[in-house]
Amino acid sequence: MVSDAADGPDGRPDPNDEADTHAASADATGPAVVDRWTALDRGWQALALGLGIVAAHLVGQAL
């Protein structure tokens, strides 16, 4: 992973960095969602994806 000057010690963006805060608030729907998703641990990503698949399956069965 390429390190960025704004990254904190764990590789995630520094929440105290004003440039990241203003950039995220400018477009709340696009890249911010992607940034939040990629900031999640892989286990949480897998859990969220699995729950989404189960929910879609249940909706499909209900219809």
mmCIF file as Biopython writes it, N, C-alpha, C and O atoms, coordinates in Angstrom:
data_model
#
loop_
_atom_site.group_PDB
_atom_site.id
_atom_site.type_symbol
_atom_site.label_atom_id
_atom_site.label_alt_id
_atom_site.label_comp_id
_atom_site.label_asym_id
_atom_site.label_entity_id
_atom_site.label_seq_id
_atom_site.pdbx_PDB_ins_code
_atom_site.Cartn_x
_atom_site.Cartn_y
_atom_site.Cartn_z
_atom_site.occupancy
_atom_site.B_iso_or_equiv
_atom_site.auth_seq_id
_atom_site.auth_asym_id
_atom_site.pdbx_PDB_model_num
ATOM 1   N N  . MET A ? 1  ? 0.853   -1.183  0.000  1.0 0.0 1  A 1 
ATOM 2   C CA . MET A ? 1  ? 0.000   0.000   0.000  1.0 0.0 1  A 1 
ATOM 3   C C  . MET A ? 1  ? 0.887   1.229   0.000  1.0 0.0 1  A 1 
ATOM 4   O O  . MET A ? 1  ? 1.876   1.294   0.729  1.0 0.0 1  A 1 
ATOM 5   N N  . VAL A ? 2  ? 0.533   2.187   -0.808 1.0 0.0 2  A 1 
ATOM 6   C CA . VAL A ? 2  ? 1.293   3.414   -0.890 1.0 0.0 2  A 1 
ATOM 7   C C  . VAL A ? 2  ? 0.881   4.320   0.250  1.0 0.0 2  A 1 
ATOM 8   O O  . VAL A ? 2  ? -0.306  4.565   0.467  1.0 0.0 2  A 1 
ATOM 9   N N  . SER A ? 3  ? 1.860   4.812   0.972  1.0 0.0 3  A 1 
ATOM 10  C CA . SER A ? 3  ? 1.575   5.680   2.107  1.0 0.0 3  A 1 
ATOM 11  C C  . SER A ? 3  ? 1.340   7.104   1.625  1.0 0.0 3  A 1 
ATOM 12  O O  . SER A ? 3  ? 1.966   7.562   0.669  1.0 0.0 3  A 1 
ATOM 13  N N  . ASP A ? 4  ? 0.447   7.781   2.286  1.0 0.0 4  A 1 
ATOM 14  C CA . ASP A ? 4  ? 0.132   9.163   1.966  1.0 0.0 4  A 1 
ATOM 15  C C  . ASP A ? 4  ? 0.535   10.015  3.154  1.0 0.0 4  A 1 
ATOM 16  O O  . ASP A ? 4  ? 0.510   9.544   4.290  1.0 0.0 4  A 1 
ATOM 17  N N  . ALA A ? 5  ? 0.903   11.249  2.910  1.0 0.0 5  A 1 
ATOM 18  C CA . ALA A ? 5  ? 1.328   12.120  4.004  1.0 0.0 5  A 1 
ATOM 19  C C  . ALA A ? 5  ? 0.205   12.352  5.001  1.0 0.0 5  A 1 
ATOM 20  O O  . ALA A ? 5  ? 0.463   12.617  6.175  1.0 0.0 5  A 1 
ATOM 21  N N  . ALA A ? 6  ? -1.049  12.255  4.544  1.0 0.0 6  A 1 
ATOM 22  C CA . ALA A ? 6  ? -2.187  12.504  5.432  1.0 0.0 6  A 1 
ATOM 23  C C  . ALA A ? 6  ? -2.592  11.265  6.218  1.0 0.0 6  A 1 
ATOM 24  O O  . ALA A ? 6  ? -3.446  11.342  7.102  1.0 0.0 6  A 1 
ATOM 25  N N  . ASP A ? 7  ? -1.980  10.112  5.902  1.0 0.0 7  A 1 
ATOM 26  C CA . ASP A ? 7  ? -2.345  8.889   6.597  1.0 0.0 7  A 1 
ATOM 27  C C  . ASP A ? 7  ? -1.816  8.897   8.023  1.0 0.0 7  A 1 
ATOM 28  O O  . ASP A ? 7  ? -0.757  9.449   8.319  1.0 0.0 7  A 1 
ATOM 29  N N  . GLY A ? 8  ? -2.591  8.267   8.891  1.0 0.0 8  A 1 
ATOM 30  C CA . GLY A ? 8  ? -2.165  8.107   10.274 1.0 0.0 8  A 1 
ATOM 31  C C  . GLY A ? 8  ? -1.215  6.934   10.383 1.0 0.0 8  A 1 
ATOM 32  O O  . GLY A ? 8  ? -0.830  6.359   9.365  1.0 0.0 8  A 1 
ATOM 33  N N  . PRO A ? 9  ? -0.826  6.564   11.598 1.0 0.0 9  A 1 
ATOM 34  C CA . PRO A ? 9  ? 0.132   5.481   11.793 1.0 0.0 9  A 1 
ATOM 35  C C  . PRO A ? 9  ? -0.389  4.123   11.341 1.0 0.0 9  A 1 
ATOM 36  O O  . PRO A ? 9  ? 0.409   3.239   11.029 1.0 0.0 9  A 1 
ATOM 37  N N  . ASP A ? 10 ? -1.700  3.932   11.297 1.0 0.0 10 A 1 
ATOM 38  C CA . ASP A ? 10 ? -2.250  2.636   10.894 1.0 0.0 10 A 1 
ATOM 39  C C  . ASP A ? 10 ? -2.584  2.592   9.407  1.0 0.0 10 A 1 
ATOM 40  O O  . ASP A ? 10 ? -3.148  1.602   8.942  1.0 0.0 10 A 1 
ATOM 41  N N  . GLY A ? 11 ? -2.252  3.634   8.647  1.0 0.0 11 A 1 
ATOM 42  C CA . GLY A ? 11 ? -2.500  3.642   7.213  1.0 0.0 11 A 1 
ATOM 43  C C  . GLY A ? 11 ? -3.827  4.246   6.823  1.0 0.0 11 A 1 
ATOM 44  O O  . GLY A ? 11 ? -4.082  4.458   5.638  1.0 0.0 11 A 1 
ATOM 45  N N  . ARG A ? 12 ? -4.672  4.527   7.785  1.0 0.0 12 A 1 
ATOM 46  C CA . ARG A ? 12 ? -5.965  5.149   7.489  1.0 0.0 12 A 1 
ATOM 47  C C  . ARG A ? 12 ? -5.806  6.659   7.480  1.0 0.0 12 A 1 
ATOM 48  O O  . ARG A ? 12 ? -4.899  7.191   8.121  1.0 0.0 12 A 1 
ATOM 49  N N  . PRO A ? 13 ? -6.678  7.358   6.758  1.0 0.0 13 A 1 
ATOM 50  C CA . PRO A ? 13 ? -6.589  8.818   6.737  1.0 0.0 13 A 1 
ATOM 51  C C  . PRO A ? 13 ? -6.733  9.403   8.134  1.0 0.0 13 A 1 
ATOM 52  O O  . PRO A ? 13 ? -7.515  8.918   8.952  1.0 0.0 13 A 1 
ATOM 53  N N  . ASP A ? 14 ? -5.967  10.448  8.387  1.0 0.0 14 A 1 
ATOM 54  C CA . ASP A ? 14 ? -5.997  11.116  9.683  1.0 0.0 14 A 1 
ATOM 55  C C  . ASP A ? 14 ? -7.302  11.883  9.828  1.0 0.0 14 A 1 
ATOM 56  O O  . ASP A ? 14 ? -7.566  12.772  9.019  1.0 0.0 14 A 1 
ATOM 57  N N  . PRO A ? 15 ? -8.152  11.572  10.847 1.0 0.0 15 A 1 
ATOM 58  C CA . PRO A ? 15 ? -9.434  12.271  10.994 1.0 0.0 15 A 1 
ATOM 59  C C  . PRO A ? 15 ? -9.273  13.738  11.369 1.0 0.0 15 A 1 
ATOM 60  O O  . PRO A ? 15 ? -10.219 14.516  11.245 1.0 0.0 15 A 1 
ATOM 61  N N  . ASN A ? 16 ? -8.088  14.122  11.826 1.0 0.0 16 A 1 
ATOM 62  C CA . ASN A ? 16 ? -7.852  15.517  12.203 1.0 0.0 16 A 1 
ATOM 63  C C  . ASN A ? 16 ? -7.352  16.361  11.047 1.0 0.0 16 A 1 
ATOM 64  O O  . ASN A ? 16 ? -7.164  17.568  11.199 1.0 0.0 16 A 1 
ATOM 65  N N  . ASP A ? 17 ? -7.133  15.742  9.886  1.0 0.0 17 A 1 
ATOM 66  C CA . ASP A ? 17 ? -6.663  16.469  8.726  1.0 0.0 17 A 1 
ATOM 67  C C  . ASP A ? 17 ? -7.815  17.266  8.123  1.0 0.0 17 A 1 
ATOM 68  O O  . ASP A ? 17 ? -8.826  16.689  7.722  1.0 0.0 17 A 1 
ATOM 69  N N  . GLU A ? 18 ? -7.671  18.581  8.056  1.0 0.0 18 A 1 
ATOM 70  C CA . GLU A ? 18 ? -8.764  19.436  7.584  1.0 0.0 18 A 1 
ATOM 71  C C  . GLU A ? 18 ? -9.051  19.235  6.102  1.0 0.0 18 A 1 
ATOM 72  O O  . GLU A ? 18 ? -10.207 19.346  5.694  1.0 0.0 18 A 1 
ATOM 73  N N  . ALA A ? 19 ? -8.055  18.947  5.289  1.0 0.0 19 A 1 
ATOM 74  C CA . ALA A ? 19 ? -8.275  18.767  3.853  1.0 0.0 19 A 1 
ATOM 75  C C  . ALA A ? 19 ? -9.182  17.568  3.599  1.0 0.0 19 A 1 
ATOM 76  O O  . ALA A ? 19 ? -10.079 17.637  2.758  1.0 0.0 19 A 1 
ATOM 77  N N  . ASP A ? 20 ? -8.954  16.459  4.324  1.0 0.0 20 A 1 
ATOM 78  C CA . ASP A ? 20 ? -9.804  15.289  4.154  1.0 0.0 20 A 1 
ATOM 79  C C  . ASP A ? 20 ? -11.225 15.567  4.633  1.0 0.0 20 A 1 
ATOM 80  O O  . ASP A ? 20 ? -12.182 15.112  4.007  1.0 0.0 20 A 1 
ATOM 81  N N  . THR A ? 21 ? -11.377 16.295  5.714  1.0 0.0 21 A 1 
ATOM 82  C CA . THR A ? 21 ? -12.692 16.608  6.263  1.0 0.0 21 A 1 
ATOM 83  C C  . THR A ? 21 ? -13.496 17.449  5.285  1.0 0.0 21 A 1 
ATOM 84  O O  . THR A ? 21 ? -14.673 17.175  5.050  1.0 0.0 21 A 1 
ATOM 85  N N  . HIS A ? 22 ? -12.876 18.458  4.720  1.0 0.0 22 A 1 
ATOM 86  C CA . HIS A ? 22 ? -13.597 19.331  3.788  1.0 0.0 22 A 1 
ATOM 87  C C  . HIS A ? 22 ? -13.901 18.608  2.484  1.0 0.0 22 A 1 
ATOM 88  O O  . HIS A ? 22 ? -14.963 18.817  1.896  1.0 0.0 22 A 1 
ATOM 89  N N  . ALA A ? 23 ? -13.000 17.775  2.031  1.0 0.0 23 A 1 
ATOM 90  C CA . ALA A ? 23 ? -13.232 17.050  0.781  1.0 0.0 23 A 1 
ATOM 91  C C  . ALA A ? 23 ? -14.375 16.061  0.945  1.0 0.0 23 A 1 
ATOM 92  O O  . ALA A ? 23 ? -15.183 15.893  0.032  1.0 0.0 23 A 1 
ATOM 93  N N  . ALA A ? 24 ? -14.452 15.406  2.097  1.0 0.0 24 A 1 
ATOM 94  C CA . ALA A ? 24 ? -15.509 14.422  2.330  1.0 0.0 24 A 1 
ATOM 95  C C  . ALA A ? 24 ? -16.862 15.107  2.470  1.0 0.0 24 A 1 
ATOM 96  O O  . ALA A ? 24 ? -17.878 14.553  2.049  1.0 0.0 24 A 1 
ATOM 97  N N  . SER A ? 25 ? -16.894 16.296  3.051  1.0 0.0 25 A 1 
ATOM 98  C CA . SER A ? 25 ? -18.174 16.968  3.240  1.0 0.0 25 A 1 
ATOM 99  C C  . SER A ? 25 ? -18.676 17.592  1.941  1.0 0.0 25 A 1 
ATOM 100 O O  . SER A ? 25 ? -19.867 17.879  1.824  1.0 0.0 25 A 1 
ATOM 101 N N  . ALA A ? 26 ? -17.796 17.807  0.962  1.0 0.0 26 A 1 
ATOM 102 C CA . ALA A ? 26 ? -18.213 18.416  -0.286 1.0 0.0 26 A 1 
ATOM 103 C C  . ALA A ? 26 ? -19.059 17.459  -1.123 1.0 0.0 26 A 1 
ATOM 104 O O  . ALA A ? 26 ? -20.015 17.885  -1.772 1.0 0.0 26 A 1 
ATOM 105 N N  . ASP A ? 27 ? -18.718 16.175  -1.115 1.0 0.0 27 A 1 
ATOM 106 C CA . ASP A ? 27 ? -19.462 15.190  -1.894 1.0 0.0 27 A 1 
ATOM 107 C C  . ASP A ? 27 ? -19.746 13.996  -0.999 1.0 0.0 27 A 1 
ATOM 108 O O  . ASP A ? 27 ? -18.944 13.065  -0.925 1.0 0.0 27 A 1 
ATOM 109 N N  . ALA A ? 28 ? -20.881 14.020  -0.322 1.0 0.0 28 A 1 
ATOM 110 C CA . ALA A ? 28 ? -21.176 13.031  0.710  1.0 0.0 28 A 1 
ATOM 111 C C  . ALA A ? 28 ? -21.637 11.694  0.146  1.0 0.0 28 A 1 
ATOM 112 O O  . ALA A ? 28 ? -21.705 10.716  0.890  1.0 0.0 28 A 1 
ATOM 113 N N  . THR A ? 29 ? -21.955 11.619  -1.138 1.0 0.0 29 A 1 
ATOM 114 C CA . THR A ? 29 ? -22.510 10.369  -1.655 1.0 0.0 29 A 1 
ATOM 115 C C  . THR A ? 29 ? -21.493 9.518   -2.401 1.0 0.0 29 A 1 
ATOM 116 O O  . THR A ? 29 ? -21.592 8.292   -2.349 1.0 0.0 29 A 1 
ATOM 117 N N  . GLY A ? 30 ? -20.544 10.092  -3.076 1.0 0.0 30 A 1 
ATOM 118 C CA . GLY A ? 30 ? -19.644 9.330   -3.931 1.0 0.0 30 A 1 
ATOM 119 C C  . GLY A ? 30 ? -18.448 8.738   -3.219 1.0 0.0 30 A 1 
ATOM 120 O O  . GLY A ? 30 ? -18.556 7.681   -2.598 1.0 0.0 30 A 1 
ATOM 121 N N  . PRO A ? 31 ? -17.316 9.402   -3.299 1.0 0.0 31 A 1 
ATOM 122 C CA . PRO A ? 31 ? -16.079 8.855   -2.751 1.0 0.0 31 A 1 
ATOM 123 C C  . PRO A ? 31 ? -16.113 8.624   -1.241 1.0 0.0 31 A 1 
ATOM 124 O O  . PRO A ? 31 ? -15.383 7.768   -0.742 1.0 0.0 31 A 1 
ATOM 125 N N  . ALA A ? 32 ? -16.934 9.360   -0.507 1.0 0.0 32 A 1 
ATOM 126 C CA . ALA A ? 32 ? -16.997 9.175   0.940  1.0 0.0 32 A 1 
ATOM 127 C C  . ALA A ? 32 ? -17.502 7.784   1.294  1.0 0.0 32 A 1 
ATOM 128 O O  . ALA A ? 32 ? -17.021 7.172   2.248  1.0 0.0 32 A 1 
ATOM 129 N N  . VAL A ? 33 ? -18.466 7.283   0.536  1.0 0.0 33 A 1 
ATOM 130 C CA . VAL A ? 33 ? -18.994 5.940   0.775  1.0 0.0 33 A 1 
ATOM 131 C C  . VAL A ? 33 ? -17.914 4.905   0.487  1.0 0.0 33 A 1 
ATOM 132 O O  . VAL A ? 33 ? -17.754 3.937   1.231  1.0 0.0 33 A 1 
ATOM 133 N N  . VAL A ? 34 ? -17.179 5.115   -0.592 1.0 0.0 34 A 1 
ATOM 134 C CA . VAL A ? 34 ? -16.104 4.197   -0.947 1.0 0.0 34 A 1 
ATOM 135 C C  . VAL A ? 34 ? -15.009 4.231   0.111  1.0 0.0 34 A 1 
ATOM 136 O O  . VAL A ? 34 ? -14.476 3.188   0.489  1.0 0.0 34 A 1 
ATOM 137 N N  . ASP A ? 35 ? -14.672 5.428   0.590  1.0 0.0 35 A 1 
ATOM 138 C CA . ASP A ? 35 ? -13.650 5.553   1.629  1.0 0.0 35 A 1 
ATOM 139 C C  . ASP A ? 35 ? -14.072 4.850   2.909  1.0 0.0 35 A 1 
ATOM 140 O O  . ASP A ? 35 ? -13.263 4.184   3.554  1.0 0.0 35 A 1 
ATOM 141 N N  . ARG A ? 36 ? -15.334 4.998   3.274  1.0 0.0 36 A 1 
ATOM 142 C CA . ARG A ? 36 ? -15.819 4.320   4.483  1.0 0.0 36 A 1 
ATOM 143 C C  . ARG A ? 36 ? -15.782 2.809   4.313  1.0 0.0 36 A 1 
ATOM 144 O O  . ARG A ? 36 ? -15.419 2.079   5.235  1.0 0.0 36 A 1 
ATOM 145 N N  . TRP A ? 37 ? -16.168 2.339   3.106  1.0 0.0 37 A 1 
ATOM 146 C CA . TRP A ? 37 ? -16.185 0.896   2.859  1.0 0.0 37 A 1 
ATOM 147 C C  . TRP A ? 37 ? -14.769 0.330   2.920  1.0 0.0 37 A 1 
ATOM 148 O O  . TRP A ? 37 ? -14.543 -0.710  3.539  1.0 0.0 37 A 1 
ATOM 149 N N  . THR A ? 38 ? -13.814 1.008   2.283  1.0 0.0 38 A 1 
ATOM 150 C CA . THR A ? 38 ? -12.449 0.501   2.272  1.0 0.0 38 A 1 
ATOM 151 C C  . THR A ? 38 ? -11.770 0.658   3.620  1.0 0.0 38 A 1 
ATOM 152 O O  . THR A ? 38 ? -10.790 -0.034  3.894  1.0 0.0 38 A 1 
ATOM 153 N N  . ALA A ? 39 ? -12.260 1.543   4.465  1.0 0.0 39 A 1 
ATOM 154 C CA . ALA A ? 39 ? -11.686 1.702   5.799  1.0 0.0 39 A 1 
ATOM 155 C C  . ALA A ? 39 ? -12.104 0.569   6.733  1.0 0.0 39 A 1 
ATOM 156 O O  . ALA A ? 39 ? -11.474 0.347   7.767  1.0 0.0 39 A 1 
ATOM 157 N N  . LEU A ? 40 ? -13.167 -0.146  6.368  1.0 0.0 40 A 1 
ATOM 158 C CA . LEU A ? 40 ? -13.617 -1.262  7.195  1.0 0.0 40 A 1 
ATOM 159 C C  . LEU A ? 40 ? -12.647 -2.423  7.105  1.0 0.0 40 A 1 
ATOM 160 O O  . LEU A ? 40 ? -12.003 -2.629  6.076  1.0 0.0 40 A 1 
ATOM 161 N N  . ASP A ? 41 ? -12.546 -3.170  8.171  1.0 0.0 41 A 1 
ATOM 162 C CA . ASP A ? 41 ? -11.767 -4.393  8.193  1.0 0.0 41 A 1 
ATOM 163 C C  . ASP A ? 41 ? -12.440 -5.405  7.260  1.0 0.0 41 A 1 
ATOM 164 O O  . ASP A ? 41 ? -13.651 -5.332  7.053  1.0 0.0 41 A 1 
ATOM 165 N N  . ARG A ? 42 ? -11.687 -6.337  6.703  1.0 0.0 42 A 1 
ATOM 166 C CA . ARG A ? 42 ? -12.261 -7.302  5.758  1.0 0.0 42 A 1 
ATOM 167 C C  . ARG A ? 42 ? -13.347 -8.152  6.402  1.0 0.0 42 A 1 
ATOM 168 O O  . ARG A ? 42 ? -14.296 -8.555  5.729  1.0 0.0 42 A 1 
ATOM 169 N N  . GLY A ? 43 ? -13.222 -8.425  7.676  1.0 0.0 43 A 1 
ATOM 170 C CA . GLY A ? 43 ? -14.257 -9.203  8.365  1.0 0.0 43 A 1 
ATOM 171 C C  . GLY A ? 43 ? -15.581 -8.464  8.399  1.0 0.0 43 A 1 
ATOM 172 O O  . GLY A ? 43 ? -16.635 -9.060  8.181  1.0 0.0 43 A 1 
ATOM 173 N N  . TRP A ? 44 ? -15.531 -7.180  8.670  1.0 0.0 44 A 1 
ATOM 174 C CA . TRP A ? 44 ? -16.765 -6.371  8.684  1.0 0.0 44 A 1 
ATOM 175 C C  . TRP A ? 44 ? -17.333 -6.240  7.285  1.0 0.0 44 A 1 
ATOM 176 O O  . TRP A ? 44 ? -18.551 -6.245  7.109  1.0 0.0 44 A 1 
ATOM 177 N N  . GLN A ? 45 ? -16.458 -6.123  6.272  1.0 0.0 45 A 1 
ATOM 178 C CA . GLN A ? 45 ? -16.931 -6.070  4.890  1.0 0.0 45 A 1 
ATOM 179 C C  . GLN A ? 45 ? -17.654 -7.360  4.525  1.0 0.0 45 A 1 
ATOM 180 O O  . GLN A ? 45 ? -18.715 -7.332  3.900  1.0 0.0 45 A 1 
ATOM 181 N N  . ALA A ? 46 ? -17.074 -8.488  4.918  1.0 0.0 46 A 1 
ATOM 182 C CA . ALA A ? 46 ? -17.691 -9.775  4.620  1.0 0.0 46 A 1 
ATOM 183 C C  . ALA A ? 46 ? -19.034 -9.918  5.329  1.0 0.0 46 A 1 
ATOM 184 O O  . ALA A ? 46 ? -19.994 -10.427 4.750  1.0 0.0 46 A 1 
ATOM 185 N N  . LEU A ? 47 ? -19.100 -9.474  6.567  1.0 0.0 47 A 1 
ATOM 186 C CA . LEU A ? 47 ? -20.356 -9.543  7.316  1.0 0.0 47 A 1 
ATOM 187 C C  . LEU A ? 47 ? -21.428 -8.675  6.653  1.0 0.0 47 A 1 
ATOM 188 O O  . LEU A ? 47 ? -22.560 -9.123  6.467  1.0 0.0 47 A 1 
ATOM 189 N N  . ALA A ? 48 ? -21.078 -7.440  6.298  1.0 0.0 48 A 1 
ATOM 190 C CA . ALA A ? 48 ? -22.045 -6.540  5.665  1.0 0.0 48 A 1 
ATOM 191 C C  . ALA A ? 48 ? -22.507 -7.095  4.322  1.0 0.0 48 A 1 
ATOM 192 O O  . ALA A ? 48 ? -23.695 -7.037  4.004  1.0 0.0 48 A 1 
ATOM 193 N N  . LEU A ? 49 ? -21.582 -7.631  3.535  1.0 0.0 49 A 1 
ATOM 194 C CA . LEU A ? 49 ? -21.948 -8.191  2.246  1.0 0.0 49 A 1 
ATOM 195 C C  . LEU A ? 49 ? -22.844 -9.414  2.428  1.0 0.0 49 A 1 
ATOM 196 O O  . LEU A ? 49 ? -23.825 -9.575  1.702  1.0 0.0 49 A 1 
ATOM 197 N N  . GLY A ? 50 ? -22.520 -10.264 3.378  1.0 0.0 50 A 1 
ATOM 198 C CA . GLY A ? 50 ? -23.341 -11.446 3.640  1.0 0.0 50 A 1 
ATOM 199 C C  . GLY A ? 50 ? -24.739 -11.085 4.090  1.0 0.0 50 A 1 
ATOM 200 O O  . GLY A ? 50 ? -25.715 -11.684 3.639  1.0 0.0 50 A 1 
ATOM 201 N N  . LEU A ? 51 ? -24.845 -10.110 4.974  1.0 0.0 51 A 1 
ATOM 202 C CA . LEU A ? 51 ? -26.168 -9.672  5.427  1.0 0.0 51 A 1 
ATOM 203 C C  . LEU A ? 51 ? -26.974 -9.060  4.287  1.0 0.0 51 A 1 
ATOM 204 O O  . LEU A ? 51 ? -28.190 -9.238  4.217  1.0 0.0 51 A 1 
ATOM 205 N N  . GLY A ? 52 ? -26.299 -8.341  3.396  1.0 0.0 52 A 1 
ATOM 206 C CA . GLY A ? 52 ? -26.980 -7.774  2.236  1.0 0.0 52 A 1 
ATOM 207 C C  . GLY A ? 52 ? -27.504 -8.852  1.313  1.0 0.0 52 A 1 
ATOM 208 O O  . GLY A ? 52 ? -28.607 -8.729  0.779  1.0 0.0 52 A 1 
ATOM 209 N N  . ILE A ? 53 ? -26.730 -9.912  1.116  1.0 0.0 53 A 1 
ATOM 210 C CA . ILE A ? 53 ? -27.163 -11.021 0.264  1.0 0.0 53 A 1 
ATOM 211 C C  . ILE A ? 53 ? -28.344 -11.746 0.889  1.0 0.0 53 A 1 
ATOM 212 O O  . ILE A ? 53 ? -29.300 -12.097 0.198  1.0 0.0 53 A 1 
ATOM 213 N N  . VAL A ? 54 ? -28.279 -11.971 2.202  1.0 0.0 54 A 1 
ATOM 214 C CA . VAL A ? 54 ? -29.397 -12.630 2.896  1.0 0.0 54 A 1 
ATOM 215 C C  . VAL A ? 54 ? -30.652 -11.771 2.805  1.0 0.0 54 A 1 
ATOM 216 O O  . VAL A ? 54 ? -31.742 -12.291 2.569  1.0 0.0 54 A 1 
ATOM 217 N N  . ALA A ? 55 ? -30.508 -10.459 2.992  1.0 0.0 55 A 1 
ATOM 218 C CA . ALA A ? 55 ? -31.669 -9.568  2.901  1.0 0.0 55 A 1 
ATOM 219 C C  . ALA A ? 55 ? -32.271 -9.590  1.495  1.0 0.0 55 A 1 
ATOM 220 O O  . ALA A ? 55 ? -33.491 -9.631  1.337  1.0 0.0 55 A 1 
ATOM 221 N N  . ALA A ? 56 ? -31.403 -9.564  0.468  1.0 0.0 56 A 1 
ATOM 222 C CA . ALA A ? 56 ? -31.909 -9.609  -0.902 1.0 0.0 56 A 1 
ATOM 223 C C  . ALA A ? 56 ? -32.617 -10.926 -1.171 1.0 0.0 56 A 1 
ATOM 224 O O  . ALA A ? 56 ? -33.634 -10.947 -1.863 1.0 0.0 56 A 1 
ATOM 225 N N  . HIS A ? 57 ? -32.101 -12.017 -0.641 1.0 0.0 57 A 1 
ATOM 226 C CA . HIS A ? 57 ? -32.726 -13.316 -0.817 1.0 0.0 57 A 1 
ATOM 227 C C  . HIS A ? 57 ? -34.098 -13.339 -0.146 1.0 0.0 57 A 1 
ATOM 228 O O  . HIS A ? 57 ? -35.062 -13.842 -0.722 1.0 0.0 57 A 1 
ATOM 229 N N  . LEU A ? 58 ? -34.187 -12.799 1.061  1.0 0.0 58 A 1 
ATOM 230 C CA . LEU A ? 58 ? -35.462 -12.771 1.776  1.0 0.0 58 A 1 
ATOM 231 C C  . LEU A ? 58 ? -36.503 -11.920 1.047  1.0 0.0 58 A 1 
ATOM 232 O O  . LEU A ? 58 ? -37.679 -12.282 0.992  1.0 0.0 58 A 1 
ATOM 233 N N  . VAL A ? 59 ? -36.071 -10.800 0.493  1.0 0.0 59 A 1 
ATOM 234 C CA . VAL A ? 59 ? -36.978 -9.941  -0.277 1.0 0.0 59 A 1 
ATOM 235 C C  . VAL A ? 59 ? -37.451 -10.695 -1.519 1.0 0.0 59 A 1 
ATOM 236 O O  . VAL A ? 59 ? -38.629 -10.643 -1.873 1.0 0.0 59 A 1 
ATOM 237 N N  . GLY A ? 60 ? -36.533 -11.389 -2.172 1.0 0.0 60 A 1 
ATOM 238 C CA . GLY A ? 60 ? -36.903 -12.161 -3.349 1.0 0.0 60 A 1 
ATOM 239 C C  . GLY A ? 60 ? -37.884 -13.276 -3.018 1.0 0.0 60 A 1 
ATOM 240 O O  . GLY A ? 60 ? -38.795 -13.550 -3.799 1.0 0.0 60 A 1 
ATOM 241 N N  . GLN A ? 61 ? -37.710 -13.911 -1.886 1.0 0.0 61 A 1 
ATOM 242 C CA . GLN A ? 61 ? -38.640 -14.965 -1.463 1.0 0.0 61 A 1 
ATOM 243 C C  . GLN A ? 61 ? -40.004 -14.404 -1.103 1.0 0.0 61 A 1 
ATOM 244 O O  . GLN A ? 61 ? -41.027 -15.048 -1.337 1.0 0.0 61 A 1 
ATOM 245 N N  . ALA A ? 62 ? -40.024 -13.199 -0.532 1.0 0.0 62 A 1 
ATOM 246 C CA . ALA A ? 62 ? -41.292 -12.587 -0.130 1.0 0.0 62 A 1 
ATOM 247 C C  . ALA A ? 62 ? -42.129 -12.167 -1.353 1.0 0.0 62 A 1 
ATOM 248 O O  . ALA A ? 62 ? -43.358 -12.139 -1.304 1.0 0.0 62 A 1 
ATOM 249 N N  . LEU A ? 63 ? -41.431 -11.845 -2.434 1.0 0.0 63 A 1 
ATOM 250 C CA . LEU A ? 63 ? -42.164 -11.436 -3.646 1.0 0.0 63 A 1 
ATOM 251 C C  . LEU A ? 63 ? -42.647 -12.655 -4.362 1.0 0.0 63 A 1 
ATOM 252 O O  . LEU A ? 63 ? -43.288 -12.543 -5.408 1.0 0.0 63 A 1 
#
